[in-house]
Amino acid sequence: MRHDAISRADVIDVPIAEIVVGERRRTKLGRLKPLATSIKTNGLIHPILLRGRTLVAGHRRLEACRSLDWKTIPARQVERLNDDQLRAIELDENTQREGLSDYETSKARLAQIRQAEADLKEKARDAELMGNVPKKSKSKRGRPKQSDSKQTVAEETGVSRRERERVERHVELAERYPFMQRSGWRRHHVLDAGDQIDKLPEHDRGPIAALLDQDAIPPAKVVEYLSHAVDMPAAQRRDVIKRAASADDFERRTALTMIAIVPPPVDPGLLALREATRSLERAADSCRSVEFRPRVTTLSHDALRLATEFSAHEKEARTNGSNVRG
């Protein structure tokens, strides 16, 4: 019935500048250029949906047309659909097109739960004003079920209380630690990470999370590294946090290797020494001065021996898994 009502709605051209987007479930629109290219070549096959001048569905199509400098866009008016039907349309479209992230899906579901709570409260108030509140039965014991209770909301939305708690927890964690909203972060990753974070002392949670806020670290690894942080002695964890806050890039990389329990990064001094050794070798080979060539050659050999000793020391430290440098 919903889809029939949409298909029967007239298509009109609406000025893009007049369209109000408002709050959307989708926070990331994905790549618009391929869509814009398709619209430029084939036209807009599916009009966007509006209620009044407020967008119901078609945010990506709207932005793609805007990028093409369109002044108007074909739209269907869906005034007769109620709020629940409009929310369902938006969720269906987002799910079947550019997929919602787990965070966006949980946020949308939480919004539906909150709306159901508000609707039930409003119905209860209306019933009370109309004098239609049912009398308590003497045969029933226990506390009466409130119309806005979690049990009632669960029955109304089909979302169990346990699932509701997980959705609420997911949204709360992802908004507290925004990097958990990124692509690849599934709900179970966020919940597992939250369980580990809760085991940390409160003053360590923010700094440890900030250290792991890196695109290059997969979500599963973040959870693993958080568990390492939980198991660390307090003094070692403080050392990690101190290094992570350093302005020295090497110290920050060392902090990450400590929490990942992998060998420390190669000392930048060794890297520079290796480069200097290669430069000295080239200098000795190319030197034409009878007086200075022997001295340059000796310096080159000394640098090579030093680099060899330094490299052996680094190899031993990495083999032993030491993350502590003097």
N, C-alpha and C positions, 0 to 999 in steps of 0.2 A: 504493500500500500504506500509506503514511504517513497519507494523508487517511482511508482506511478505518478505520485503527486509532483515529483521533481521533473519527470519527463514531460508532464503536461504544462509546466510553467513556461510562460512566454520568455523568449530571449530578447533582451534589450541591450543597447550599447550604453555603458555607464562611464562617466568621466573617472579615470583612475585617481585623480587628485581628490575626489570626493569619498573614496572608499576608506573606511575605518577598519584597520586590521584587528586592533585590540589584543588581548592576551591569547596566545596560541599554545596548544600542547607541544607543537614542534618548536624547539629553540634553535635547531640547525636545519637549514634548508637544503644542504647538500650542493652538488654542482649544478648551477643553473645554466651554464653556457650551452651544453648539449640540448637542453630543453628549449632554450631561446632559438637555437639554430633550427630545431625541428619546427617550432612555431613560425619562424620566418619563412621556411620552405613550404610548409603544408597548411599554415593557418592554425588558429586555435580550434581544435576539434571538439573539445569539451569545455563549454562555458563555465565560468566560476559560479558559485552560489552565494547569493546575498540575502540578508533580511534587512530591508530598508537599504542603508548604505554600509551595513556591517558585514564583513566577510564571514561566511560560514564554512566554505571549503574552496580550495584552489589557491592557497598562499603562494606556492611555487610558481604556478601559472601566472599569477598576478605579478610577481617580482620579475619573472622572465619577460613578460610583456612590457613592464616598466623599463627594463634594461634595453629594450628595442625602441624606446622613446615613443611607445604608443600613448596616445592621449585618452583613448576610450578602450573599453574591453567588453566583449560579449558576456552577459551575466543572466542567470535565471533568478527570479525573485521567489523566495520560499517562505512567504509571510505566514502561511497556515500551519507550518510545522511547529511543534512545541519544543521547549528547551532540551528535553531528553532525546528527541529525534534528531535535533541539530547536533548535539554532542556525539551521538552515535554515528552520524554521517561523517563528522570530522575524524573520529577515531578510525572508522572503516577506511577512509581515504588515506590517512597517514600510514596505516598498517599495510595497505596493499600497494602503496606507491613507494616513496623514499622512506624506508623503514624507520620507525621511531626507535630511539635508544631505549635501553631498559629503564633508565632514569625517567625519560619522558613518558613511557608507558605507566610507570608507577605513579608519577605525578598526576597523570590523567585519571588513573583509577582512584587515587586519593581524593581528587576533586569531585569525582562522582559520589564517593562515600560521604564527603562533607555536604554535598548537595542533598543527598538522601536524608542526612541528619536534619538539615534545615527544613526540608519538606515535611518530615515527620513532626518536627516541633510545631510548624505552622498548622498542620492538620490538627494536632492536639489542642492548640490554642483556639482554633476555630470551633472544635467540638465542645470545648469548655464554655466558650461564649454562647454557643447555641443550646447549652444545657444537655448535650448528648453524651456526656461522660458516663459510661456504664458503671452501675453500682458494684461494689465489691461483693463477691459471692462468699457466703459464710462457710461453704464447704471447701473453699480453696485456702490452703495455708501458705505461709511464706510471704515474702515481699512481693507486691504486685509488679508486673513487668511494665517499665516505663516505655512510652511510645518512641523515645529517642535513645533507648538503651542500645548497647552494642549488639545484643542478640536480635533486637528488632531491626536494626540497620542491616545486620547480616542477612536476615530473612528477606528484607526489601531489595538488597543489591545482589544477593547470591554470592557475596564475598564473606567467607568464614571469619570469625574473630581472629583466628591464628593467622590467616592470610592478611587480614587488615593490619595486624601488628607488624608483619614483615614488610608490607608496603610502606607503612608509616616510618619504620626504622630505615628502610632503604632511602626514602626521600630525605629524611633528617640527616643521615650520614653524608649523602651526596651533596647536600647544600652546605654542610659544615666543612666538607673537604671537596671543593669543586672539581679537582682533578679526577674524582671518581665518577663524574658525569661524562667523561670522554668516551669516544668510540672504543669498543673492546671491553669496557667495564660492565660485565653482566651483574645481575642483582646478587647472585651468590658470592661473587668476588667482593662486592661492597659489604655485604653482611659478614662475611668471613673476616675482612679487614677490620670492620668495626668491633668484632669480638676480640681481636688481638689488641686493638688500640685501647679498649676498655681495661685491658690487663696492665697497661702501662701506668706509671704515676701520672697524675693529671698534668703536672708541669712539664712532662716530657712528651706529651702527645702531639702538641702542635709542632715543635721542632723536628721530631722524627717524621711526622707526616710531610712536612715541608721538604725534608731531605729526599723523600721518595716521590715527590711531585715532579716526575720526569717522564716525558713521552716514551723514552727508549726502554723503560722498565715495564714489562708486561704485567697486567693485573695479578696473575697468579704468583709472580715473583715478588710483587709488593707485599702480598699476604705472607709469603715465606720470610721475607726480610723483616716484617713486623714481628713475626714469631721469634726470630733471632734477637731482636731488640728486647723483647719480653724476657728472654732467657739470659740476657747479659747481666753481669754484676753491675750494680748501680754506678760504680766508679768508671767502668768501661763505657757505659751508656753516656755518662756525662762527658767523657772524652770525645765520643762520637759527635755529640751535640755541639761541643766547643769547636771541633774541626769543621763541622758542617756550616757554622756561622762565620768562619774565617773569610777574609777577603782574598786569600790565596787559593787559586784554583786547585793546586796540588793537594792542599789540606782538605778541600771539599771532596775531591775524588778519593782521597784516603779514607774519609769518613764513610763513603759509600761502600768501599771494599771491606771495611770493618763490619758493617752491618750485613753485608752479603756473605761474609766469611769466605773471602777469596783472597789470593795474594795481593799485596799492595801494588799500586801503580809503580812503574819503573821510575827511579829517581831522575828528575829532569836534568840534574847535573851530569849523570852518566850519558844521557842522550846528547847533551852539548859536548861532552868530552869525546864521544865517538865521532861527532862531526868535526871537532878540532883535530882529532888524530888523522882523519882523512885529508884535511886541509894541509897538515904538516907533511904528510906523505907526498902530496902533490908539490909542496914547496921544496922538499928535499930532491925530488926527481927533476924539477925544473930549474933549480938554482945553478947558476953558472959562475958564481964567485968562488975562486979558489980558497979565499980566506973564510968565507961564511958557510960554504956547503957542508963541511964536516960538523959544524956546530948545529946547523939546522937538522942534519941527519941524526945527530945524537939526541936532539930535542924530540924529534919524531919518534925515535925508538923508546925514549923515556915515557912519552905520552902513550904509546902503544902498551907498554908494560903496565902503566897506571890504569889504563882503561880495562886491561885484561883482569887485573886484581879487583877493580871496582865491580866488573861484571860478575866475577866469581862470587863476590860478597853478596851481590843482589840475588844471584841464583840460589845461594844458600838460604837467604832470608825468605825468598819466595817458596822454596821447597819446604821450609819449616812453617810456612803459613804465617810468618810474623807480620803484624800490621803496625808494629810500634817502631818508630824511627827516632833517633836521637836528634 
